[in-house]
């Protein structure tokens, strides 16, 4: 008799993974009802709430995790890419869901991913509300998986960040990144391929292997942004992801103003200099591909500059807003 398992789908293994998730999530997020076809959560403490949603993945960084057989940090990345987008709106993360697709369900690997997702949710102060694990033999090769994340956030209508108020004289504050985060990995992998460098190669200057460097997880900024917003009105927040500073900062600029970014003010991160020299990449291309050490950019009134710099040890003066054609200039 032919079974589903004969076709490559192991239901018992999937059920064991589901049981593992239920136990971990109920413990970490204090949920009594979890694991049905859908989850419901009450919205309390809001007078005029707005809901915001995001969805994102980790990109080809997953290929490095799979090659290194290290899977926990990409779970953190998955949460980070979503909650960091969400907090730019003024909303606070409320619920997170994940989707994991793989050719063959390997429990050890899936559990590592889930531990990373849980760690990311705790850091991002968001509830892991549910998810889906799809075992798809013949679609994904063995040892390959893909991840997608979905986040829901809430805020009062009057707390939504209105970027139309950004004006000449405002100041740009940068928040340091932890490294490449989850963008630019197709270019990184191409450079390594052309140079014949392996993920297991040890780099003396960094004290780590190439793979370990590339799997440094994306920094989660939720707590930092919440702390700053308690004391300072933020006029705009840009999450620096694919497209770098130019393509992401311009998204929050109103017409008739431009952003001036002083690259000399960005704290040096040797990772970016390493990949630039290794691949002989032009500076303009670097800024269009990587975050260059800037994970978030905040726009504040000039008089709030010192206050923000005191509130966050990772904050630094990055530039200013001037009158002019809507653009981002890196000087």
Backbone bond lengths (Angstrom), bond angles and torsions (degrees), N, CA, C in turn:
res aa  C-N    CA-C-N  psi(-1)  N-CA   C-N-CA  omega(-1)  CA-C   N-CA-C  phi
1 X - - - 1.468 - - 1.537 109.20 -
2 X 1.318 116.53 130.12 1.460 121.90 178.98 1.525 109.88 -79.34
3 X 1.319 116.28 135.76 1.463 120.92 179.76 1.519 111.30 -120.46
4 X 1.329 115.57 167.67 1.470 121.90 176.65 1.530 109.91 -60.76
5 X 1.338 115.14 -35.37 1.466 119.88 179.07 1.529 110.79 -64.85
6 X 1.349 116.32 -36.81 1.464 120.23 177.17 1.525 110.92 -62.11
7 X 1.345 116.56 -28.45 1.463 121.45 179.61 1.523 112.44 -83.64
8 X 1.360 116.26 -4.98 1.455 120.23 175.56 1.506 115.70 110.27
9 X 1.327 117.84 2.20 1.467 121.30 -178.68 1.523 108.88 -111.78
10 X 1.331 116.60 118.35 1.463 122.36 -177.88 1.524 109.51 -101.16
11 X 1.318 116.76 97.59 1.467 121.43 -176.36 1.523 111.13 -65.17
12 X 1.341 117.48 -39.63 1.459 120.17 -179.00 1.528 111.33 -62.64
13 X 1.315 115.95 -41.04 1.460 120.09 178.31 1.531 110.15 -66.14
14 X 1.330 116.20 -39.28 1.468 120.51 177.44 1.523 110.82 -63.47
15 X 1.332 116.54 -41.03 1.467 120.55 179.16 1.527 111.02 -64.94
16 X 1.337 115.96 -37.98 1.462 119.63 177.58 1.524 110.63 -63.69
17 X 1.330 117.15 -39.66 1.464 120.83 177.78 1.528 110.54 -65.10
18 X 1.324 116.74 -39.89 1.466 120.98 178.17 1.525 110.25 -62.74
19 X 1.324 116.89 -42.29 1.471 120.59 178.26 1.524 110.82 -62.49
20 X 1.331 115.36 -40.09 1.465 120.22 177.36 1.524 110.66 -60.95
21 X 1.328 117.27 -46.17 1.463 121.44 -179.64 1.526 110.61 -62.11
22 X 1.337 116.96 -45.37 1.469 120.49 -179.19 1.520 111.33 -57.19
23 X 1.325 115.81 -47.17 1.462 119.60 -178.42 1.517 111.67 -63.84
24 X 1.344 117.40 -43.20 1.454 120.77 -178.42 1.520 111.73 -68.26
25 X 1.330 116.76 -43.64 1.461 120.68 -176.44 1.518 111.15 -69.04
26 X 1.325 116.95 -42.97 1.469 119.52 179.22 1.519 111.10 -61.39
27 X 1.332 116.16 -37.03 1.459 120.54 179.81 1.524 111.65 -71.72
28 X 1.331 117.01 -47.47 1.468 121.04 -173.74 1.515 113.70 -75.42
29 X 1.334 117.43 -31.33 1.470 120.03 -173.98 1.525 112.88 -116.65
30 X 1.342 116.07 8.02 1.461 122.07 173.91 1.532 112.02 54.61
31 X 1.327 115.31 47.47 1.461 120.96 -179.76 1.521 109.81 -103.86
32 X 1.304 116.23 129.35 1.470 119.99 179.51 1.521 111.69 -90.22
33 X 1.332 117.42 -26.54 1.459 121.37 -177.64 1.523 108.92 -120.73
34 X 1.313 116.08 101.72 1.464 120.50 -177.24 1.520 108.52 -148.26
35 X 1.327 116.71 138.11 1.452 119.73 172.99 1.507 115.10 112.38
36 X 1.334 118.15 7.23 1.463 120.40 176.42 1.527 110.40 -82.35
37 X 1.319 115.84 -161.55 1.462 120.04 179.16 1.525 111.64 -74.63
38 X 1.303 116.71 -23.52 1.464 122.25 177.74 1.519 107.87 -156.38
39 X 1.322 116.52 159.38 1.464 121.27 -178.67 1.520 110.03 -119.56
40 X 1.314 115.71 143.34 1.464 121.13 178.07 1.515 110.51 -121.35
41 X 1.329 116.02 140.33 1.454 120.97 -178.30 1.527 109.42 -136.75
42 X 1.323 117.44 132.72 1.471 119.54 178.94 1.515 111.48 -72.96
43 X 1.336 116.33 145.54 1.455 122.27 175.02 1.520 107.07 -102.89
44 X 1.314 116.08 109.84 1.463 120.97 -177.11 1.524 110.80 -117.64
45 X 1.309 115.14 152.97 1.452 120.25 171.57 1.517 115.62 83.97
46 X 1.343 117.61 9.39 1.464 120.87 179.88 1.527 110.30 -116.51
47 X 1.330 116.64 141.52 1.455 121.83 177.73 1.523 111.86 -93.76
48 X 1.323 115.64 -42.36 1.466 120.81 -177.55 1.535 108.66 -140.05
49 X 1.348 116.58 68.25 1.463 119.97 -170.74 1.522 114.29 -75.35
50 X 1.324 114.95 145.47 1.460 122.37 169.40 1.522 107.84 -116.98
51 X 1.319 116.51 142.49 1.453 121.64 178.79 1.525 109.23 -104.98
52 X 1.324 116.26 134.27 1.458 122.50 175.88 1.525 108.83 -119.68
53 X 1.323 117.09 147.66 1.458 121.01 -179.17 1.523 110.99 -132.74
54 X 1.329 116.24 149.99 1.459 121.81 174.07 1.522 109.36 -139.04
55 X 1.303 116.06 157.70 1.461 121.80 170.43 1.518 108.88 -145.11
56 X 1.334 116.62 141.61 1.456 120.80 -178.31 1.523 108.90 -165.17
57 X 1.313 115.27 169.37 1.453 121.59 177.06 1.510 110.46 -128.95
58 X 1.330 116.71 -160.02 1.455 121.89 -177.20 1.532 111.46 -114.28
59 X 1.322 117.33 -12.12 1.455 120.72 177.74 1.520 112.76 72.02
60 X 1.326 115.38 -154.68 1.466 119.45 -173.55 1.530 113.01 -77.54
61 X 1.308 117.65 2.29 1.469 120.38 169.22 1.529 109.87 -58.67
62 X 1.337 115.91 -27.37 1.459 120.74 178.09 1.525 111.75 -60.45
63 X 1.322 117.17 -33.08 1.460 120.51 -179.18 1.531 110.88 -64.42
64 X 1.326 116.50 -33.56 1.459 120.56 178.42 1.527 109.78 -72.85
65 X 1.328 116.96 -41.41 1.467 120.79 177.53 1.525 110.55 -59.93
66 X 1.331 116.30 -41.68 1.459 120.54 -179.14 1.525 111.28 -70.72
67 X 1.326 117.33 -37.31 1.460 120.72 177.78 1.526 111.53 -67.85
68 X 1.346 116.63 -35.37 1.462 121.85 -179.59 1.526 112.73 -86.46
69 X 1.332 116.07 -9.50 1.469 122.00 -175.55 1.533 110.75 55.65
70 X 1.326 114.86 42.99 1.471 122.72 176.51 1.520 107.21 -131.22
71 X 1.330 116.43 116.63 1.456 119.30 -164.70 1.533 114.86 -123.29
72 X 1.323 118.70 -3.47 1.457 119.35 -176.30 1.523 112.78 -76.32
73 X 1.334 117.64 -36.54 1.467 118.83 -174.67 1.525 112.52 -69.88
74 X 1.330 118.49 -30.12 1.467 118.95 179.64 1.528 111.02 -70.66
75 X 1.331 116.58 -22.08 1.474 119.39 172.40 1.513 110.65 -66.25
76 X 1.339 116.16 -40.03 1.467 120.51 175.42 1.521 109.66 -63.48
77 X 1.341 116.12 -44.91 1.467 120.71 178.88 1.526 111.49 -55.29
78 X 1.328 115.72 -42.43 1.463 120.15 -176.70 1.525 111.18 -59.50
79 X 1.320 116.01 -45.42 1.466 120.07 178.27 1.523 110.19 -67.43
80 X 1.324 116.23 -44.61 1.465 121.18 -175.90 1.520 112.73 -58.36
81 X 1.325 116.84 -45.14 1.460 119.94 -177.01 1.523 111.81 -62.45
82 X 1.314 116.31 -28.96 1.458 120.34 179.99 1.528 113.08 -85.20
83 X 1.341 116.87 -49.76 1.468 118.42 -177.03 1.524 111.46 -68.64
84 X 1.330 117.21 -31.91 1.468 118.96 177.98 1.524 111.42 -67.20
85 X 1.328 117.10 -35.64 1.466 119.90 173.44 1.525 110.57 -65.78
86 X 1.313 115.71 -43.39 1.463 120.37 -173.62 1.526 112.50 -62.91
87 X 1.330 116.98 -42.91 1.462 119.12 -173.98 1.525 113.12 -70.38
88 X 1.323 118.24 -10.72 1.470 119.34 176.19 1.523 111.61 -67.88
89 X 1.322 117.13 -17.85 1.466 121.61 -176.77 1.523 113.07 -85.41
90 X 1.337 115.76 -19.68 1.456 120.19 -171.93 1.511 111.62 106.03
91 X 1.337 116.55 -12.54 1.461 120.95 178.99 1.521 110.39 -79.07
92 X 1.330 115.62 156.59 1.454 121.54 174.20 1.517 108.71 -106.46
93 X 1.333 118.19 137.37 1.467 120.79 -179.69 1.527 110.99 -58.45
94 X 1.316 115.87 137.53 1.468 122.16 -177.85 1.526 110.79 -119.94
95 X 1.344 116.92 -53.72 1.453 122.04 -177.25 1.526 110.69 -131.11
96 X 1.321 116.07 144.71 1.457 121.65 175.79 1.526 109.55 -129.90
97 X 1.331 116.17 140.43 1.459 121.95 175.41 1.521 109.31 -130.36
98 X 1.331 115.87 149.47 1.460 120.19 -179.79 1.519 110.54 -123.95
99 X 1.332 114.44 155.11 1.467 122.19 173.28 1.520 107.48 -131.27
100 X 1.331 115.93 121.42 1.459 121.81 179.35 1.526 107.88 -118.13
101 X 1.324 116.44 124.14 1.465 121.54 177.69 1.524 108.19 -119.31
102 X 1.337 116.70 134.70 1.451 120.89 -177.95 1.516 110.88 -150.45
103 X 1.334 115.72 159.80 1.451 119.42 177.98 1.508 111.86 -75.88
104 X 1.320 116.30 -45.88 1.454 122.09 178.51 1.513 108.68 -134.73
105 X 1.319 116.86 129.46 1.451 121.20 -175.50 1.533 110.00 -77.23
106 X 1.323 115.36 112.02 1.458 121.81 175.67 1.524 107.46 -104.48
107 X 1.327 116.91 111.97 1.458 120.77 -172.37 1.525 113.21 -57.59
108 X 1.322 117.57 -43.78 1.469 119.95 -178.94 1.518 110.64 -58.88
109 X 1.327 116.22 -45.89 1.457 121.08 -179.14 1.525 110.81 -64.55
110 X 1.337 116.61 -46.31 1.461 120.77 -178.72 1.526 111.33 -62.56
111 X 1.330 116.43 -38.97 1.459 119.70 179.70 1.533 111.07 -66.95
112 X 1.334 116.75 -38.10 1.466 119.86 176.92 1.527 110.50 -62.00
113 X 1.330 116.12 -45.71 1.470 120.14 178.29 1.523 110.07 -58.45
114 X 1.351 115.63 -46.37 1.457 119.74 -177.09 1.520 112.26 -65.55
115 X 1.334 117.24 -36.91 1.469 119.38 176.63 1.526 110.31 -62.18
116 X 1.340 116.60 -37.74 1.459 120.04 176.64 1.516 111.90 -65.89
117 X 1.331 116.34 -42.23 1.471 120.42 178.81 1.523 110.04 -61.94
118 X 1.323 116.84 -44.20 1.465 120.60 179.21 1.529 110.71 -62.41
119 X 1.329 116.47 -44.10 1.467 119.92 177.89 1.527 110.79 -60.57
120 X 1.331 116.78 -42.67 1.460 120.58 177.91 1.517 112.23 -63.13
121 X 1.327 116.40 -40.30 1.469 120.21 179.40 1.523 111.20 -65.19
122 X 1.328 116.60 -39.58 1.461 119.47 177.92 1.533 110.44 -64.38
123 X 1.335 116.32 -42.92 1.465 120.38 179.53 1.530 110.86 -67.26
124 X 1.328 116.42 -35.99 1.457 121.15 -179.60 1.514 114.34 -87.37
125 X 1.332 116.60 3.49 1.464 122.75 177.92 1.526 111.56 52.02
126 X 1.345 114.64 49.72 1.461 121.20 -179.32 1.526 108.29 -132.90
127 X 1.324 116.66 145.37 1.464 121.81 -179.41 1.522 109.95 -82.74
128 X 1.319 116.65 132.06 1.459 120.43 171.09 1.524 107.22 -79.04
129 X 1.317 116.10 103.53 1.464 121.53 -168.73 1.520 113.86 -92.13
130 X 1.318 117.99 -16.77 1.457 119.93 -178.42 1.513 110.67 163.03
131 X 1.311 115.49 -173.63 1.457 119.63 179.65 1.511 111.39 174.69
132 X 1.326 115.21 -171.91 1.460 121.82 -179.18 1.525 108.70 -146.07
133 X 1.321 115.60 135.97 1.461 121.34 174.06 1.518 108.03 -118.79
134 X 1.323 116.46 118.61 1.467 121.61 -176.50 1.521 109.61 -111.29
135 X 1.338 116.28 119.54 1.457 121.60 175.04 1.524 107.57 -95.73
136 X 1.331 116.12 115.76 1.467 121.00 -170.81 1.530 110.91 -129.35
137 X 1.330 117.18 77.04 1.464 119.76 178.35 1.524 110.75 -63.02
138 X 1.326 116.06 149.38 1.464 124.33 -178.53 1.523 112.68 75.40
139 X 1.341 117.05 -11.68 1.469 119.98 176.52 1.525 109.76 -99.19
140 X 1.340 116.35 -47.27 1.462 122.14 174.72 1.520 108.59 -107.46
141 X 1.326 118.37 134.69 1.467 120.33 175.13 1.527 110.38 -63.10
142 X 1.324 116.91 157.45 1.458 120.76 178.83 1.523 109.90 -60.79
143 X 1.319 116.22 135.92 1.456 121.79 -179.67 1.515 114.18 88.28
144 X 1.332 116.75 -1.16 1.470 121.42 -178.69 1.524 109.85 -108.57
145 X 1.322 116.50 138.27 1.462 121.42 174.31 1.525 109.31 -143.53
146 X 1.309 115.62 162.38 1.464 121.77 175.59 1.516 108.27 -131.02
147 X 1.319 115.89 151.88 1.461 122.11 -178.00 1.524 110.90 -126.91
148 X 1.315 115.41 143.02 1.465 121.55 170.81 1.521 107.56 -138.67
149 X 1.314 115.66 145.80 1.460 120.75 179.91 1.511 110.67 -127.53
150 X 1.334 114.46 156.02 1.465 121.71 -178.53 1.519 107.94 -141.09
151 X 1.321 117.00 131.78 1.460 120.42 -177.26 1.523 110.62 -129.14
152 X 1.318 115.62 141.44 1.463 123.34 175.50 1.516 108.03 -117.73
153 X 1.321 116.48 132.91 1.458 121.44 177.77 1.511 111.30 -130.14
154 X 1.313 115.80 162.43 1.467 121.74 -176.88 1.523 109.98 -136.51
155 X 1.309 115.58 145.22 1.459 119.82 168.62 1.529 109.21 -155.94
156 X 1.328 115.38 162.03 1.454 119.80 172.88 1.523 109.16 -67.22
157 X 1.311 116.22 146.43 1.459 121.05 -177.69 1.518 111.76 -54.84
158 X 1.324 116.62 -39.22 1.467 119.84 -177.02 1.525 112.00 -75.98
159 X 1.327 118.64 -8.41 1.453 121.34 179.84 1.533 113.17 -97.41
160 X 1.331 116.47 -1.24 1.458 120.18 176.90 1.535 108.98 -62.90
161 X 1.323 116.70 134.27 1.471 120.12 -179.69 1.520 109.77 -75.34
162 X 1.331 115.39 116.12 1.465 122.83 -177.28 1.527 109.19 -98.45
163 X 1.317 116.73 101.20 1.466 120.84 -175.43 1.522 113.57 -74.04
164 X 1.334 117.01 -7.95 1.474 118.94 179.50 1.524 111.66 -66.28
165 X 1.334 116.75 -15.89 1.466 120.52 -179.64 1.514 113.66 -85.72
166 X 1.317 118.05 -1.23 1.474 120.92 177.82 1.526 108.83 -66.49
167 X 1.341 116.61 131.56 1.474 120.43 -174.61 1.524 110.38 -140.57
168 X 1.316 114.62 165.43 1.465 120.91 176.03 1.520 109.57 -57.07
169 X 1.316 116.43 136.29 1.458 121.80 -178.03 1.513 113.03 102.44
170 X 1.339 117.06 -18.15 1.464 120.09 175.78 1.523 110.09 -67.33
171 X 1.322 115.47 161.89 1.468 121.50 -174.34 1.528 110.52 -116.37
172 X 1.331 115.03 144.27 1.468 121.44 175.05 1.529 108.98 -98.25
173 X 1.318 115.98 125.40 1.460 121.95 175.90 1.525 108.05 -113.00
174 X 1.323 116.66 127.31 1.459 120.84 177.32 1.513 111.10 -95.34
175 X 1.329 116.35 149.32 1.459 122.80 170.80 1.528 106.89 -116.61
176 X 1.317 116.86 127.70 1.459 121.41 -174.10 1.525 112.43 -60.92
177 X 1.324 115.17 145.00 1.462 121.00 173.05 1.524 109.02 -90.77
178 X 1.337 116.35 166.72 1.460 121.10 178.10 1.524 111.21 -90.20
179 X 1.319 116.40 -7.09 1.459 121.07 -177.35 1.516 110.00 154.87
180 X 1.322 116.86 -138.83 1.461 120.33 -178.01 1.529 112.68 -73.10
181 X 1.318 116.99 -13.21 1.464 122.26 -174.10 1.532 109.56 57.00
182 X 1.320 120.15 -121.09 1.474 119.78 -177.42 1.521 112.26 -130.25
183 X 1.318 115.91 32.06 1.466 120.21 -178.64 1.525 111.37 -132.79
184 X 1.321 115.43 148.15 1.457 121.18 177.27 1.519 114.00 88.02
185 X 1.324 117.50 8.45 1.462 120.08 -174.02 1.530 113.99 -72.64
186 X 1.313 117.69 -23.84 1.467 118.58 175.26 1.524 110.28 -66.44
187 X 1.337 116.43 -39.33 1.461 120.62 176.71 1.526 110.61 -69.32
188 X 1.313 117.32 -42.30 1.465 121.07 178.92 1.523 110.56 -59.89
189 X 1.310 116.97 -46.65 1.465 120.76 -178.90 1.536 111.03 -63.65
190 X 1.335 116.51 -35.65 1.461 120.45 178.89 1.526 110.77 -66.74
191 X 1.319 116.41 -42.13 1.461 120.65 178.59 1.528 110.26 -61.58
192 X 1.340 116.35 -46.36 1.460 120.31 -178.90 1.524 111.16 -63.42
193 X 1.324 115.81 -38.82 1.467 120.34 178.55 1.521 111.17 -62.92
194 X 1.328 116.56 -46.18 1.463 120.81 -178.89 1.525 112.27 -65.38
195 X 1.324 116.26 -31.66 1.463 120.68 -178.09 1.533 112.40 -91.65
196 X 1.323 116.95 -2.45 1.466 120.20 179.31 1.514 113.57 68.22
197 X 1.318 116.72 29.67 1.468 121.43 -178.99 1.528 109.90 -95.24
198 X 1.332 115.80 134.18 1.464 121.60 -179.27 1.523 110.79 -99.23
199 X 1.329 116.33 155.29 1.461 120.45 178.80 1.523 111.45 -64.52
200 X 1.318 117.22 -24.35 1.459 121.18 -179.15 1.531 112.94 -85.95
201 X 1.332 117.55 -5.22 1.471 120.47 178.61 1.527 110.27 -65.26
202 X 1.320 116.49 135.94 1.467 121.60 -178.57 1.527 109.95 -92.62
203 X 1.345 116.11 131.37 1.462 121.41 179.02 1.531 109.04 -106.57
204 X 1.314 115.79 112.27 1.469 121.20 -176.70 1.524 112.44 -58.44
205 X 1.339 116.38 -39.70 1.466 120.27 -176.18 1.526 112.39 -62.52
206 X 1.332 116.31 -26.89 1.457 120.20 -177.55 1.527 112.86 -107.59
207 X 1.317 116.37 -14.88 1.462 119.83 -179.55 1.508 113.60 70.18
208 X 1.334 116.51 22.37 1.467 121.40 -178.17 1.515 109.30 -144.61
209 X 1.326 115.75 165.45 1.459 119.41 171.93 1.519 109.30 -76.88
210 X 1.309 116.24 163.08 1.469 121.20 177.61 1.526 110.17 -57.74
211 X 1.327 116.07 -44.31 1.464 120.04 -179.71 1.509 112.88 -61.53
212 X 1.332 116.98 -41.82 1.469 120.60 178.85 1.523 110.97 -62.92
213 X 1.318 116.72 -39.69 1.463 120.94 178.33 1.525 110.52 -63.17
214 X 1.323 115.87 -44.94 1.463 120.46 -175.61 1.515 112.71 -73.34
215 X 1.330 117.80 -18.34 1.468 120.66 -179.61 1.532 112.78 -97.89
216 X 1.330 117.37 9.82 1.473 119.24 172.15 1.524 107.77 -57.49
217 X 1.331 118.22 124.78 1.472 119.21 -173.39 1.526 114.03 -71.10
218 X 1.301 114.52 154.10 1.467 122.65 175.63 1.528 109.89 -61.19
219 X 1.302 116.16 134.11 1.465 119.94 178.51 1.524 110.34 -70.41
220 X 1.306 116.06 139.08 1.464 122.41 177.00 1.532 108.11 -100.68
221 X 1.325 116.92 125.63 1.470 122.10 -170.94 1.531 113.80 -103.94
222 X 1.312 118.04 7.38 1.467 120.97 -172.36 1.523 111.95 -58.18
223 X 1.314 117.98 -53.33 1.466 120.60 -177.39 1.527 111.41 -62.48
224 X 1.325 115.57 -40.06 1.467 120.74 -179.07 1.531 111.04 -63.77
225 X 1.328 116.05 -45.54 1.469 120.14 179.83 1.524 110.76 -65.89
226 X 1.312 116.89 -41.87 1.472 120.03 178.38 1.529 110.63 -59.19
227 X 1.320 116.38 -43.60 1.464 120.98 -179.08 1.523 110.87 -62.58
228 X 1.318 116.29 -44.50 1.464 120.18 -179.15 1.523 110.59 -65.69
229 X 1.331 117.02 -42.12 1.466 120.40 -176.21 1.530 113.32 -66.56
230 X 1.315 117.15 -19.28 1.464 119.49 177.15 1.528 111.47 -68.83
231 X 1.323 116.11 -22.78 1.470 120.30 -173.81 1.525 114.19 -119.37
232 X 1.342 116.47 -18.14 1.465 120.09 -173.72 1.528 109.73 -136.22
233 X 1.322 116.32 140.00 1.459 120.39 173.48 1.533 108.21 -80.69
234 X 1.306 115.92 120.29 1.460 120.62 176.92 1.526 108.86 -92.14
235 X 1.310 116.09 125.95 1.465 121.22 -176.90 1.522 112.16 -89.26
236 X 1.328 116.30 -15.28 1.460 121.31 178.26 1.514 110.06 -173.75
237 X 1.327 116.53 148.37 1.465 122.19 175.59 1.520 107.60 -135.70
238 X 1.324 116.75 130.89 1.462 121.62 175.95 1.524 108.89 -119.81
239 X 1.319 115.91 126.28 1.467 122.19 175.27 1.530 106.92 -88.80
240 X 1.317 117.28 120.97 1.466 120.68 -173.55 1.525 109.61 -89.98
241 X 1.327 115.34 101.49 1.461 122.53 -177.52 1.531 108.68 -122.03
242 X 1.331 117.74 -140.71 1.455 120.67 179.94 1.520 111.58 -59.15
243 X 1.316 116.78 132.00 1.462 121.19 -174.19 1.512 111.91 102.35
244 X 1.351 115.70 -12.33 1.451 120.55 175.36 1.524 113.90 66.31
245 X 1.326 115.21 -161.94 1.466 120.92 -178.43 1.530 112.18 -61.90
246 X 1.339 120.43 -46.12 1.474 119.64 -175.83 1.528 113.63 -59.76
247 X 1.330 117.32 -45.86 1.462 120.35 -173.71 1.522 113.58 -78.89
248 X 1.333 117.80 -22.62 1.460 120.05 -178.33 1.523 113.25 -95.80
249 X 1.317 117.05 -38.87 1.468 119.49 179.57 1.522 111.55 -65.95
250 X 1.323 117.68 -36.79 1.459 120.41 -178.00 1.529 112.30 -63.93
251 X 1.322 116.54 -22.88 1.471 120.68 -178.03 1.524 112.98 -64.94
252 X 1.334 117.43 -22.51 1.465 118.79 -178.13 1.529 112.25 -105.60
253 X 1.330 117.68 2.09 1.460 120.01 -177.96 1.522 111.48 -85.54
254 X 1.333 118.11 130.52 1.460 119.88 171.10 1.521 110.50 -74.22
255 X 1.322 116.77 171.27 1.459 120.67 176.86 1.538 110.26 -66.23
256 X 1.316 114.49 155.51 1.463 123.30 174.80 1.534 114.37 74.54
257 X 1.336 117.35 11.63 1.465 118.94 171.13 1.526 109.24 -135.54
258 X 1.326 115.42 153.76 1.455 120.63 176.27 1.530 109.05 -129.66
259 X 1.308 115.61 156.14 1.458 121.12 179.28 1.521 109.39 -103.39
260 X 1.322 116.00 131.97 1.462 122.05 176.40 1.522 107.62 -108.64
261 X 1.331 115.60 118.09 1.460 121.80 -178.93 1.528 108.50 -110.17
262 X 1.334 116.12 126.26 1.465 120.94 179.33 1.534 108.69 -96.99
263 X 1.317 115.60 106.10 1.467 119.07 -175.83 1.527 112.28 -64.49
264 X 1.338 117.45 -25.82 1.473 120.56 178.64 1.525 111.38 -66.36
265 X 1.335 117.39 -18.92 1.466 121.05 -178.73 1.526 113.27 -85.54
266 X 1.328 116.32 -11.77 1.464 119.95 -178.61 1.524 109.12 -75.81
267 X 1.331 118.24 123.03 1.471 119.96 178.29 1.530 110.67 -55.79
268 X 1.304 116.57 135.28 1.455 120.45 -176.79 1.523 111.42 -66.41
269 X 1.326 115.19 132.45 1.449 121.85 172.48 1.525 106.40 -124.36
270 X 1.321 118.13 111.54 1.466 120.98 -173.06 1.527 114.59 -61.83
271 X 1.323 117.71 -16.34 1.462 120.31 178.94 1.519 111.93 -60.37
272 X 1.317 115.70 -40.81 1.462 119.77 -176.58 1.526 111.60 -73.09
273 X 1.328 116.46 -37.37 1.466 120.28 176.16 1.532 110.11 -65.43
274 X 1.329 115.71 -37.93 1.472 120.83 179.22 1.525 111.75 -60.71
275 X 1.341 117.10 -50.83 1.469 119.32 -176.51 1.530 110.58 -71.69
276 X 1.332 117.38 -31.43 1.467 120.16 179.08 1.521 110.89 -65.41
277 X 1.329 116.45 -47.08 1.468 120.13 179.51 1.520 110.90 -67.65
278 X 1.317 116.43 -41.20 1.460 121.49 -177.44 1.527 111.05 -61.47
279 X 1.336 116.16 -40.98 1.457 120.16 -176.62 1.516 114.56 -99.25
280 X 1.350 116.93 0.06 1.466 120.94 -176.53 1.536 110.03 51.81
281 X 1.328 115.09 52.96 1.459 122.33 -176.42 1.524 109.87 -95.04
282 X 1.316 116.85 132.19 1.466 121.01 178.07 1.527 110.38 -63.52
283 X 1.335 115.67 148.88 1.462 120.08 -178.19 1.529 111.85 -59.19
284 X 1.330 116.71 -40.62 1.468 119.91 179.88 1.524 110.92 -60.07
285 X 1.330 116.24 -40.23 1.453 120.66 179.07 1.526 111.06 -68.21
286 X 1.312 116.76 -35.85 1.463 120.83 177.14 1.524 110.37 -60.44
287 X 1.349 116.32 -46.74 1.468 119.90 -178.15 1.524 112.33 -70.03
288 X 1.333 118.05 -23.02 1.469 121.58 178.74 1.529 112.32 -85.97
289 X 1.345 116.25 -11.83 1.461 120.40 -174.60 1.524 112.96 -112.13
290 X 1.335 116.75 -40.98 1.458 121.39 -173.25 1.527 111.64 -113.81
291 X 1.348 115.31 164.41 1.474 118.69 177.55 1.531 111.66 -76.94
292 X 1.334 117.54 -15.37 1.470 123.99 175.52 1.529 113.63 61.57
293 X 1.327 116.29 21.80 1.457 120.59 178.62 1.513 114.03 101.91
294 X 1.335 116.70 1.03 1.468 121.80 -179.52 1.529 108.72 -116.07
295 X 1.333 116.62 108.37 1.462 119.67 -178.22 1.510 113.62 -85.20
296 X 1.318 116.09 -34.58 1.468 122.76 179.87 1.520 109.18 -139.66
297 X 1.326 115.46 149.14 1.462 120.92 172.49 1.523 108.41 -125.32
298 X 1.327 116.06 126.54 1.461 122.70 178.30 1.522 109.42 -106.50
299 X 1.315 116.06 142.70 1.466 121.44 173.68 1.522 107.90 -110.04
300 X 1.339 116.60 124.28 1.463 121.19 -177.74 1.522 110.02 -135.81
301 X 1.338 115.49 161.56 1.464 119.34 170.44 1.523 109.40 -62.03
302 X 1.313 116.41 147.56 1.464 121.08 -176.66 1.526 111.61 -55.57
303 X 1.344 116.91 -39.05 1.468 119.88 -176.52 1.532 112.98 -69.75
304 X 1.338 117.25 -13.10 1.468 120.38 178.86 1.525 112.99 -94.23
305 X 1.315 117.36 -0.85 1.463 121.56 -174.99 1.520 112.78 -55.87
306 X 1.321 116.99 -55.07 1.469 120.83 -176.45 1.530 111.43 -62.47
307 X 1.315 116.65 -35.15 1.463 120.14 -179.81 1.527 111.10 -63.67
308 X 1.344 116.10 -43.70 1.469 119.98 179.31 1.522 110.51 -65.30
309 X 1.333 116.86 -40.73 1.459 120.79 -179.69 1.523 111.70 -64.23
310 X 1.325 116.60 -30.22 1.468 120.47 176.96 1.527 111.52 -77.27
311 X 1.321 116.68 -32.10 1.470 120.87 -175.99 1.520 113.10 -74.13
312 X 1.328 117.26 -26.07 1.459 120.39 -177.47 1.520 111.04 -132.94
313 X 1.335 115.69 125.19 1.466 119.63 179.15 1.525 111.98 -72.73
314 X 1.340 116.77 -15.50 1.463 120.67 178.72 1.527 112.82 -94.46
315 X 1.338 116.98 2.24 1.461 120.93 -177.87 1.527 111.02 -88.89
316 X 1.330 115.92 148.14 1.457 121.27 178.08 1.528 109.55 -152.41
317 X 1.323 114.67 152.55 1.467 120.70 177.88 1.520 108.80 -69.79
318 X 1.319 117.35 121.32 1.463 121.72 -174.10 1.524 113.19 -108.57
319 X 1.332 117.20 -33.36 1.462 118.56 -176.40 1.514 111.65 172.90
320 X 1.318 115.62 -155.37 1.473 120.14 -173.50 1.524 110.85 -151.43
321 X 1.306 113.99 166.41 1.461 122.25 175.57 1.531 108.21 -103.75
322 X 1.340 115.96 132.09 1.465 121.02 177.74 1.519 110.00 -127.40
323 X 1.306 115.74 162.55 1.466 120.23 172.44 1.509 109.44 -68.26
324 X 1.319 116.28 147.58 1.463 119.91 178.32 1.512 111.89 149.82
325 X 1.308 115.63 -177.65 1.454 121.30 177.85 1.527 109.38 -66.26
326 X 1.317 116.46 137.25 1.470 122.38 -177.20 1.544 110.00 -55.15
327 X 1.340 114.88 113.86 1.462 120.04 -176.03 1.516 109.45 -168.30
328 X 1.334 115.73 167.54 1.457 122.12 172.68 1.532 106.90 -121.44
329 X 1.325 115.43 121.09 1.461 121.21 179.26 1.516 108.95 -111.82
330 X 1.314 116.50 127.44 1.458 121.81 178.20 1.516 108.44 -107.02
331 X 1.323 116.42 114.10 1.469 122.61 -173.29 1.531 111.44 -110.67
